Amino acid sequence: MNPQRPTPKLPAPALLNQWPILLGLVAFLVIPFFIPIPMVLRRHPLIGNLGDQIHVPFLMALTLLIYWRGPLTGRLKAAALAGMILGGGIELVQILVGRAALLGDFGLDVAGIMLAVGLVIWKGYQRRIGLGIMISIVLLLSTQLYFLPGLVMGSYHAKQSFPLVSNFEGTHEKWLWSDTYNARLDFVKVPDSPDGPGTVLRIESGPPSRWPGAQMRHFPHDWSPYHVLKFEVRHVTPDRETVPFSIRLDDFQSRRDQTWVSNRFLATPEWTSYTMPITQRTVMHGDRILDLNDMSYLLVFMSDKKDSTAIQIDNIRLE
């Protein structure tokens, strides 16, 4: 004889007593994870930047459903563990539908699960520690999302100025760029940029490091009308004639197969214009062609990992 399931300390909404509504809600929460995201949504400045955050409310709701209905009814710890297994499984299955399994997404899943746990402990068990858990998770998420207003505005600006990818003059451009492997990024005003007095991006590395640099991904993703990427660079490293750096381009598929296109350049102390061909480029470590219809990342890497070096870059554009 099966033991009686515990009664949930936090009662389920009455609507969940109707199985069609329950199954429809489960489908609504699960199916979006297995559908390839339409390109038009990924490219939208607002939806694209907020899209990953959907993991939080969806996994919170799924965890509560597991706690309220089914074999784990009333078992909070087991429901939370099942939610984590479900979140991890979703990330792995997404690979099969053209999406990427990302550790950051699983972290958002865990945040949603802990919000569900905190809610049950607070409202169901009447313990304030549950409220503390929820507040802690919300504050943690807030520290990750404080940049969203600037990021959204910067993405709209990048869309309006395209095919100028970045010239570092806009108020919100600083939100579009981030460091890789602990490089130091500074937006500095100089009297002698390629266009006269203006702002440029300074990228500084310091040994030891693994490919320090800068990355940007919040730009219009259709590069198919263009043939080359152009930019101006100079190095500002004392006692060096040249400083090596690399430009790497990733399309959306690079998230799955870890392939890309890159070129290595040598910066001099004088502003120099560089050109990188982008059409019909075969990706490294693969045999496919870079998909210019669906570009994802632009990365600038400092190639000298032994010494501390610095470059300035300006006027990144497509032609």
C-alpha positions as CSV (number, residue, x, y, z in Angstrom):
1,M,0.0,0.0,0.0
2,N,1.4,3.4,-1.0
3,P,2.1,5.8,1.8
4,Q,-0.2,8.9,1.8
5,R,1.4,11.9,0.2
6,P,2.1,14.8,2.5
7,T,-0.2,17.8,2.2
8,P,1.6,20.8,0.7
9,K,2.2,23.4,3.4
10,L,1.5,26.1,0.8
11,P,-1.9,25.2,-0.8
12,A,-2.1,25.0,-4.6
13,P,-4.4,27.4,-6.5
14,A,-7.8,25.9,-7.0
15,L,-7.3,26.1,-10.8
16,L,-4.7,23.3,-10.6
17,N,-7.4,20.9,-9.6
18,Q,-8.5,20.8,-13.2
19,W,-6.1,18.6,-15.1
20,P,-6.5,20.3,-18.6
21,I,-5.4,23.6,-17.0
22,L,-2.5,21.9,-15.2
23,L,-1.2,20.1,-18.3
24,G,-1.6,23.3,-20.3
25,L,0.4,25.2,-17.8
26,V,3.1,22.6,-17.8
27,A,3.3,22.7,-21.6
28,F,3.4,26.5,-21.5
29,L,6.3,26.4,-19.1
30,V,8.4,23.6,-20.7
31,I,7.8,23.8,-24.5
32,P,9.5,27.3,-25.0
33,F,12.8,25.8,-23.8
34,F,12.8,23.3,-26.7
35,I,11.8,25.7,-29.6
36,P,14.5,27.4,-31.5
37,I,14.3,31.1,-30.7
38,P,13.2,33.1,-33.8
39,M,15.9,35.3,-35.1
40,V,13.7,38.4,-35.0
41,L,13.4,37.9,-31.2
42,R,17.0,37.3,-30.6
43,R,17.9,40.5,-32.5
44,H,15.4,42.6,-30.7
45,P,17.2,45.1,-28.4
46,L,14.8,44.6,-25.5
47,I,13.6,41.0,-25.9
48,G,17.1,39.7,-26.8
49,N,18.6,41.2,-23.7
50,L,15.9,40.0,-21.4
51,G,15.4,36.6,-22.9
52,D,17.6,34.6,-20.6
53,Q,15.8,35.9,-17.5
54,I,12.8,33.8,-18.4
55,H,14.5,30.9,-16.8
56,V,13.8,32.4,-13.3
57,P,10.0,32.6,-13.3
58,F,9.6,29.5,-15.4
59,L,11.7,27.2,-13.1
60,M,10.1,28.8,-10.1
61,A,6.6,27.9,-11.4
62,L,7.7,24.4,-12.5
63,T,9.2,23.7,-9.1
64,L,5.9,24.8,-7.4
65,L,3.9,22.6,-9.8
66,I,6.1,19.6,-8.8
67,Y,5.5,20.4,-5.2
68,W,1.8,20.8,-5.6
69,R,0.9,17.9,-8.0
70,G,2.4,14.5,-8.8
71,P,4.5,11.9,-6.9
72,L,6.5,14.5,-5.1
73,T,3.5,16.4,-3.7
74,G,4.3,18.1,-0.4
75,R,8.0,17.1,-0.5
76,L,9.8,20.4,-0.8
77,K,13.4,19.1,-0.8
78,A,12.5,16.4,-3.4
79,A,10.6,18.9,-5.5
80,A,13.6,21.3,-5.5
81,L,16.0,18.5,-6.5
82,A,13.6,17.5,-9.3
83,G,13.5,21.1,-10.4
84,M,17.3,21.1,-10.7
85,I,17.4,17.9,-12.6
86,L,14.7,19.2,-14.9
87,G,16.7,22.4,-15.4
88,G,19.9,20.6,-16.2
89,G,18.1,18.2,-18.5
90,I,16.5,21.1,-20.4
91,E,19.9,22.6,-21.0
92,L,21.3,19.3,-22.4
93,V,18.2,18.6,-24.6
94,Q,18.4,22.2,-26.0
95,I,21.5,21.1,-27.9
96,L,19.3,18.9,-30.1
97,V,17.1,21.7,-31.2
98,G,19.8,24.1,-32.3
99,R,20.2,25.9,-28.9
100,A,23.2,26.0,-26.5
101,A,23.6,24.5,-23.1
102,L,24.8,27.3,-20.9
103,L,26.0,27.2,-17.3
104,G,24.6,30.7,-16.8
105,D,21.1,29.6,-17.8
106,F,21.3,26.8,-15.3
107,G,22.3,29.3,-12.7
108,L,19.1,31.2,-13.5
109,D,17.2,28.0,-13.1
110,V,18.6,27.5,-9.6
111,A,17.6,31.0,-8.7
112,G,14.0,30.3,-9.8
113,I,14.0,27.1,-7.8
114,M,15.3,28.8,-4.7
115,L,12.6,31.5,-5.0
116,A,10.0,28.7,-5.0
117,V,11.6,27.1,-2.0
118,G,11.7,30.4,-0.2
119,L,8.1,31.1,-1.0
120,V,6.9,27.7,0.5
121,I,9.1,28.1,3.6
122,W,7.8,31.7,4.1
123,K,4.1,31.4,3.4
124,G,3.7,27.7,3.9
125,Y,5.8,26.9,7.0
126,Q,5.4,30.5,8.3
127,R,9.2,30.9,8.7
128,R,10.8,34.2,8.0
129,I,14.0,32.5,6.7
130,G,12.0,31.8,3.6
131,L,11.5,35.5,3.0
132,G,15.2,36.0,3.6
133,I,16.0,33.4,0.9
134,M,13.7,35.2,-1.5
135,I,15.1,38.6,-0.7
136,S,18.7,37.3,-1.1
137,I,17.9,35.8,-4.5
138,V,16.2,39.0,-5.7
139,L,19.1,41.1,-4.6
140,L,21.5,38.7,-6.3
141,L,19.5,38.9,-9.5
142,S,19.4,42.7,-9.2
143,T,23.2,42.9,-9.2
144,Q,23.2,41.0,-12.5
145,L,20.5,43.1,-14.0
146,Y,21.4,46.6,-13.0
147,F,23.1,47.1,-16.4
148,L,19.9,46.3,-18.4
149,P,18.6,49.8,-19.0
150,G,22.0,51.0,-20.4
151,L,22.3,47.8,-22.4
152,V,18.9,48.1,-24.0
153,M,19.5,51.8,-24.8
154,G,22.9,51.0,-26.2
155,S,21.5,48.2,-28.3
156,Y,18.9,50.6,-29.8
157,H,21.7,53.1,-30.5
158,A,23.8,50.4,-32.2
159,K,20.9,49.5,-34.4
160,Q,20.4,53.1,-35.5
161,S,24.1,53.7,-36.2
162,F,24.7,50.4,-38.1
163,P,26.8,49.5,-40.1
164,L,29.0,51.6,-37.8
165,V,29.5,48.9,-35.1
166,S,31.1,51.1,-32.5
167,N,32.9,54.4,-32.4
168,F,32.8,54.8,-28.6
169,E,31.2,58.2,-28.7
170,G,27.7,57.3,-27.5
171,T,26.6,57.6,-23.9
172,H,25.5,54.0,-23.7
173,E,28.4,52.3,-25.6
174,K,30.2,51.4,-22.4
175,W,27.4,49.0,-21.6
176,L,27.9,47.1,-24.8
177,W,31.5,46.1,-24.2
178,S,32.9,43.8,-21.5
179,D,36.3,42.4,-20.7
180,T,37.5,38.9,-21.3
181,Y,40.0,37.1,-19.0
182,N,40.5,40.1,-16.7
183,A,41.6,42.6,-19.3
184,R,41.2,46.3,-18.3
185,L,38.9,48.3,-20.4
186,D,38.7,52.1,-20.4
187,F,36.8,54.6,-22.5
188,V,39.4,57.4,-22.8
189,K,39.2,60.8,-24.4
190,V,42.1,61.6,-26.6
191,P,43.0,64.7,-28.6
192,D,44.2,62.7,-31.6
193,S,41.8,60.0,-32.4
194,P,41.5,59.1,-36.1
195,D,38.8,61.7,-36.4
196,G,40.3,64.4,-34.1
197,P,39.4,64.8,-30.4
198,G,37.2,62.0,-29.3
199,T,36.7,58.8,-27.3
200,V,38.4,55.5,-28.0
201,L,38.4,52.1,-26.3
202,R,41.7,51.3,-24.5
203,I,42.3,47.6,-23.9
204,E,45.1,46.6,-21.5
205,S,46.4,43.2,-20.6
206,G,48.6,42.0,-17.8
207,P,50.4,38.7,-17.5
208,P,49.7,36.0,-16.9
209,S,46.4,35.8,-18.6
210,R,44.6,33.7,-21.2
211,W,43.6,35.7,-24.2
212,P,42.7,39.0,-22.4
213,G,40.6,41.4,-24.5
214,A,37.2,42.9,-25.1
215,Q,33.9,41.6,-26.5
216,M,30.7,43.0,-27.9
217,R,27.5,41.2,-29.0
218,H,24.8,43.8,-28.9
219,F,24.7,44.8,-32.5
220,P,22.4,44.1,-35.5
221,H,23.2,40.5,-36.5
222,D,22.7,40.6,-40.2
223,W,26.1,41.3,-41.8
224,S,25.3,39.7,-45.1
225,P,25.3,43.0,-47.2
226,Y,28.9,43.8,-46.2
227,H,32.3,42.4,-47.2
228,V,34.9,43.7,-44.8
229,L,35.2,44.8,-41.2
230,K,37.3,47.9,-40.8
231,F,38.8,49.6,-37.7
232,E,41.6,51.9,-36.5
233,V,44.1,50.8,-33.9
234,R,47.3,52.0,-32.3
235,H,49.3,50.6,-29.4
236,V,50.2,52.7,-26.3
237,T,52.7,50.3,-24.8
238,P,56.1,51.9,-23.9
239,D,59.2,50.6,-25.5
240,R,57.5,48.5,-28.1
241,E,57.6,48.8,-31.9
242,T,54.6,46.6,-32.4
243,V,51.9,44.9,-30.3
244,P,50.0,41.8,-31.7
245,F,46.3,41.7,-31.4
246,S,43.5,39.5,-32.9
247,I,40.0,40.1,-34.1
248,R,37.6,37.2,-33.7
249,L,34.1,36.9,-35.1
250,D,31.5,34.4,-33.9
251,D,28.1,33.6,-35.5
252,F,25.2,32.2,-33.6
253,Q,26.2,28.6,-34.4
254,S,29.5,29.2,-32.7
255,R,27.8,28.9,-29.4
256,R,27.3,25.2,-30.2
257,D,30.3,24.1,-32.2
258,Q,32.9,26.4,-30.7
259,T,34.2,27.5,-34.1
260,W,34.9,31.1,-35.3
261,V,36.9,33.3,-37.7
262,S,39.9,35.3,-36.6
263,N,42.7,37.4,-38.0
264,R,45.9,38.5,-36.3
265,F,47.3,42.0,-36.7
266,L,50.2,44.1,-35.5
267,A,49.5,47.5,-34.0
268,T,52.0,50.3,-34.2
269,P,52.3,53.5,-32.2
270,E,50.5,55.4,-35.0
271,W,46.8,55.2,-35.8
272,T,46.5,52.6,-38.6
273,S,43.5,51.4,-40.5
274,Y,43.0,47.6,-40.7
275,T,40.7,45.6,-42.9
276,M,39.4,42.1,-42.2
277,P,37.6,40.2,-45.0
278,I,34.4,38.6,-43.7
279,T,32.7,37.0,-46.8
280,Q,33.0,33.3,-47.5
281,R,35.3,32.7,-44.5
282,T,35.7,29.2,-43.4
283,V,35.6,28.9,-39.6
284,M,38.6,27.6,-37.6
285,H,38.4,24.0,-36.4
286,G,35.5,23.3,-38.8
287,D,34.5,23.2,-42.5
288,R,31.5,25.5,-42.6
289,I,31.2,29.1,-43.7
290,L,30.7,31.9,-41.2
291,D,27.0,32.7,-41.3
292,L,26.9,36.5,-41.9
293,N,23.1,36.4,-41.6
294,D,23.3,35.6,-37.9
295,M,26.4,37.1,-36.3
296,S,26.8,36.9,-32.6
297,Y,30.1,38.2,-31.1
298,L,32.9,40.5,-32.0
299,L,36.0,40.0,-29.8
300,V,39.3,41.9,-29.7
301,F,42.2,39.8,-28.1
302,M,45.6,40.8,-27.0
303,S,47.8,38.2,-28.5
304,D,50.9,38.7,-26.4
305,K,50.2,36.8,-23.1
306,K,53.7,37.2,-21.7
307,D,53.9,41.0,-21.4
308,S,51.6,43.8,-20.3
309,T,50.4,45.5,-23.4
310,A,47.8,48.1,-24.3
311,I,46.0,49.2,-27.5
312,Q,43.4,51.8,-28.4
313,I,40.7,51.0,-31.0
314,D,38.2,53.2,-32.8
315,N,35.7,53.3,-35.6
316,I,34.7,49.7,-35.9
317,R,32.5,49.5,-39.0
318,L,31.3,47.3,-41.9
319,E,31.7,48.1,-45.5
